[in-house]
Structures are given as C-alpha cells and as structure tokens.
C-alpha cells in the first residue's frame, strides 16, 4: 500500500518508530542492492562503508520528527 502511494520510497526500510514526549524518532535504512555510480553510471554493490544521516522533517501532530537514515557508501570499479 505505501509503495503505491509513495513509489519513490520503495528502496527505504523503516526499522523502527519511537514516540517519546514531543519527539518522534524514525530509524530507517536503504534496501537497494545495486546502486549506480553518480560519476559513470556503473552499477555497484561493493560496500565501502556505512554511515548515518540525521534528518529533520515537518511536525506530525505538533511533534518534532527526527529521522536517522543508515546508508551505504559503495566502491565503483571504474573510478
């Protein structure tokens, strides 16, 4: 259902939602297997490292929304 409404989020996996007081924290990660290199377009699935991005979104029912997104940095065999 969500993929039909938000197809651009199909490669996102929500790992947890925690509501505490005035804050909603969303833990998410990417699920794409292969990703195209932004420089040359070659597909890669070789993981170089992982890191977290911290995002802030608009409020939901007057509660602050914080998103912690775990992403992968990949090797490109052409660069």
N, C-alpha and C positions, 0 to 999 in steps of 0.2 A: 504494500500500500504506500509506504513512504517513498519507495523508489519511483512509483508512478507520479507522485506529487512533486518530488524533488530529485529528478534524474541526475542532476549534477552532483548529488551526494552519494551516488551508488558505490563509490570506492571508499566511503567512510564507514567505520565501525564504531558505534557508541559502546564503550566498555563499562561505563557507569555514570549515574547521575546522583549527585548528593546535594540535598537541600538542607541547609543549616542556617537558621535565622534569616537575615536579609540577603543571603547569597545562595545561588545555585551553581554548583561546580559540575561541569561535564567533562568526563575523561573519554577521549576518542583516539583512534589510530587509523592509519591508512591501510587498505587491504589490497591495493593494486599489486599484482605480481611483477609485471614488466612495466617500466616507465621509459618514455622517450627522452633522450638527452636533449636539453634545450639548445645546445650548440650545433649538433649534427643530425639529430633525429633518430639515431640508432637506439633500438630497444635494449635495455639492460635490466638484469635482476640481481647483479652482484652488489651486495650491501657493503658500503664503505664504513658507515657509522649510523647511529641513531641519535636523534635529539628531540627536545620538546619545544613546541611553540606555545606561548601563552597568549590567548586572545581574549578580548572583552567584547561582549555583544550587547545589544539593546536589552533593556529590562523586560522581564516577564512577570506580570502581576506585581509590579513595583519591587521586584527582587533583582539584584545585580546578577549578571550571568558571566561566569568565567569559564573559558574553555581551555583545557590542556590537551593539545594535539601532539601525539607521538608520530614522528615522520622518519623516513629513512633517507640517507644520503647515499647515492649509488655511484659505482665506478662506471666510466664509459671506456670501452676498449679502443675507441678511435681517437681519444684526446689524451 
